[in-house]
Amino acid sequence: MLTFYYDEKSSFTEWTTEKMNQMVIAHEVVKADSDSDLPQEISPRNLPVLSDGHEYWDSPEEIKQFLEHLHGDLKLSHSLQSDACHIDPNNPEECL
């Protein structure tokens, strides 16, 4: 799950939130009103920060690049999946 930490609303924080909603991925958006809202690894001076719990992206360029790459990977994955059913020629009521 991704967690996006920010301190002030901006066009970038709105874009990031919308991008994660659009991708329909597990995520949490945390407005850090105080240091206690942040994990120890994150300094309030570095906000906004995106984290997967193991890695941290702490610049808008890195965050955008990561989310665009992830979105591309998800699109590719979805395009390779199929809900198609191959009909059994001997029994047209059954999928193979």
N, C-alpha and C positions, 0 to 999 in steps of 0.2 A: 504494500500500500504506500502511496506517495503522500507526503505531508508538505504543505506549502505554508511557510511562516512569513508573515508580513507585519509591518507596523503602521503603515498609512495606505489608504486606498489610492490607487492611481490607475491610469489606463493600462499599465503593465499588469498590475495585480488582477484587474478585471479580465484582461486577455488570458492570463494564466488560469484563472478559475474557470472561465468559459471553455478554454481548450480542454481541460481535464473533464469537464461535464460532457463536452462534445464527444470525447473519446470513450465515455462510459467506462472509466477505470475507477478502481477503488482509491479514494483519496479523501484527505481531510484538509480543510483550510483553517488556519489558526491565526487570529489577530493577536499579536503579542503586545499586550498592554503593559506587561512587566517582564522582568528577567525570569520570573518563576514560570512563565508560559512557554519558555524555551528549554530544550534539552541542554545539558552542560556543554555539548560540542559546538553550540551555536552562540555567537556573540550578537548582541542586539545591534552592534555597529555594522554587521554583515547583511542585515535584512534588505530585501527579501531573500529567503533561502528555500530551496526545494530539497527534500530528502526522501530516500527510499528506506531509511533506517540504517543503511550501511554507508551510502555515499551522500555527499552534500554538494549541491550546485548553488553558488552564492553570488552570481552576477546575472543580470537579466539576459545577457548574451548566452551564457551557459545554459540557463534554464530554458530559454526559447529553443536553443539548438537541441537539447535533450528531448523536450516535448515534441518538437517537429520530427525528430528521428523516431521516437516511440510511436507517434501517430502513423508514420510511414510503415513501420513494422506491423502495426495493427491492421492497417489497410491491406497489406500484402497477405497477412494471415487470413483475414476474412475472405479475400478473393480466392484463396486456395481451398477454402472449405466449401462443401457442397451439401445441400439438402435434397439433392436429386435422388430419385428412386429409379433403378433400372428394373423394368418390368420383366418378369419371367415369361418368356414366350409361350411356355406350356401352361402357365397359370397366370393370366393377366391380373388377378386380384392380389398377387404377391410381389414383393420387391426381392431382388436378388441381393 
